Amino acid sequence: MPFDIEKVKQKLYAAVIADILDELGYRNQVMTADIRPLDPQTVLVGHARTMLAVPEFSTPAQPYDKQIDATDALRPGEVVVAHLSGVTDSAFWGELFSTAARARGAVGAVMDGYVRDVRKIQTLDFSVFAAGIRPINSKGRCTVIAYDAPITCGDVTVHPGDLIFGEIDGVVVIPQAVAGQVVARALEIAAKEHAMHTALQAGSTLRGAWEKYGVL
């Protein structure tokens, strides 16, 4: 079922999407709470392009090799989603990778590790979510060994092509097979929540609004 990405960004929010996924039996689709946006105002929506990185204990002749290939392979509307195998001694992502990804048309990056060059990234139209910030580079410390394969990020399984929705409340992974269904249902519930909000502001009791709209 097709859907409008811009409408999703404007009308939806992480909580309503998580609720719909719960309804459909997908109850582990929200990444861990440590994965936060660099910009609290950002809303990130796009299809996952995955990377898998592991610890590295010496500097290779060709550092960053697969990470460069994976970044150059990005397509418009995609989101880098990276699993870093618990590496916390360095930053996996920074300004130049963000600039390169944005030039390919990617809209953001999500990782369960660290990022650097934060002030520079914040000047780009590119949304980054990370578990922390550290200025040390990853050369000889962390390396990409595969991309475009299923990974886990923030304790959620992510397949290439899954729909990523990220904002200040957290990052939600919508399986590609049900993305259209989830978006349609979430838009319906979001409209009800807006109507209930309006009713409460107009003086309705919470009980009365709940009985009429059935959302909380």
N, C-alpha and C positions, 0 to 999 in steps of 0.2 A: 504494500500500500504506500503510494508516494506521499511525501509531506514536504512542507516548506520550512527549510532550516531557519530562515529569518523569523518566521512566525513562532517557531519553537523558542528561539532566543528571547523574543519579546513577551510571549504569553506564559511560558512555563517556568518552573522552578524545581529545584532538586527534590523537595519534600513531596510534591504531588506525583512526580515521576516514580519516586521510591514507593509510594503508596500503591500505585497502579501495578508496579512489578510485584509487590506483595500479593495483590489480588490474583495475579496470574500464576502465583506459585514460585516466582523468582525472588527468593528472600535473602539473597546474599549478593546484592548488586551495587552496594555503596562502599566505596573505598574507605580505608581507615582514616580516622579524624586527623591524623598528623599531616596528611597531604593537603596543603593549603595553597590558595592563590597568592601570587606576589602582589596583585592588585585586588583588594577586597571588592571593588566594583565590577570586576570582570564577569562576563558570562561566556562560557566556552561551549560550543556545539560543533561536533564534527565526527567523522568516521575514523576509527582507530587504525593506525599503522604501527605495528609493534616492534620493539627492540628488546633483546635479551642480553644483559651484560653480566660479567662475572669478575671476581677479583683478579688482578694481574700483579705479578711479583717481580717483574723486570721490565725494562723499557725495550720494546721490539724495534726492529729496523723501520717498520712502517706503522707508527702509532696511529690510533683512531681509524684504521683502515675500513673496517666494516661499518663503523658509525658514520663515516663519510659516505660510503656507498648507500646506506639506508637513508641518509638525509637527502642525497641527490635523487633518490627514487621517489620522494614524496610527491603527491599530486594535490591539486586544489581541493580545499575543504577538509583535508585530513588533519588528524591530531597524532603527534608522536606519543606513544604510551610505552614507557620503559620500565622493565624490572631490573634492579641493580644487585640482586642477590645479597642484600644486606651491607653493601659497601657504604661506609660512612666516613672514610678518611679523606674523601675528595669530592669535588663537584663533577657530576656527569655532564652538565649542560651549562652553556653560557651565552654571551652576546653573539658570538660569531655563528654558532650552530643555530641560534634563534634567527639571525639575519638570513642565513642560507635557507632555512626551512620556510621562512616567510616568503622569500623570493620564489620558491617552488609553488607557492599558493597554500601551504599549510597554515592552519589558524591557531595552533597552540601545541603545548607539550605537557604531559603529565608523567611524573616519575615518583617512584617510592624511595628516592635518594635525594641527593643534594644538588643545588644549583649555585652559580656565582654570577658576577656582573649584573647584579640586580638593578642598579640604577640605570644602566644602559639598556637592559631589556625593557624596562618600564617606559622608555622613549619609543619603543616599537609598537606597532599594532599587532601584538602577538601575546597570547595568554599562556602563562606558565604556572603550573601547579607542582609543588615539590614538598618533600618531607622536611627539608631544612636548607640552610644556606651556609656555604663554606668556600673560602677563596682559593683553595688548593686545586690544581688541575688533576685530571684523571690519568695522565700519561704514566704508564708503569704502575698504575694502581687499580684501574678498572677498564675493561675492554668489552666491546660488543662482539658476541660470538655467533649471533643469529638474528635475523629480522623476518618480519612477515610470518611469524609462527605464533601459536597460542602461548600466552604467558599468564602469570599472575601479577597484579599490581595493586598494592593496598589490600591484599587478601581477596581480591576478586579476579576470577578468570576473565581474560580479555582475548577475544579472537580478532584477527584483522577484519575490518569492516563493521565491527560493533559500533553503535552510536554512543559517543561520549557526551555527557552533559555535566559541566562543572560550574560552580559558583561558590559564594562564600559559605553556604551550608555544607558543601562537600561535592564529591565527584561520583556520578552515577553511571554505570555501564549498562546500556540497553542492548541485549542480544539482537543481532541483525535480523534474525528470523521473525522477531515480534516487534521491531521498531515502529512500523506503521501503526500497528494495533495499539501499542503503548501510547504513542503520540496522540492518536485520535481520542482515546479514552482520557488521557491527561488533560487535553484541551477542554473536554466536556466537564470534567470535575473542577478544573480551574475556573470555568465560567460560573459554576454553582457556588464555589467558594467566594467569588467576587460578589455574587448576589447576596450571599449570607452576610458578608462584611457590610454591605450597604444596608441590609435590614437591621443589623446590630447597631450601626451608627444612627439609624433612624429611631431607635428606641426599643426594638424587639427584644424580648428576653432570649437568653441563650437557648433555653428549652424550646421556645416557640420556633426559633430559627432552625434549630437542630431537627425538629419534627418536620419542618417544611422542606429543608434542603438536604438533610442527611449527610453532611460533611463537617469535619472538624480538623 
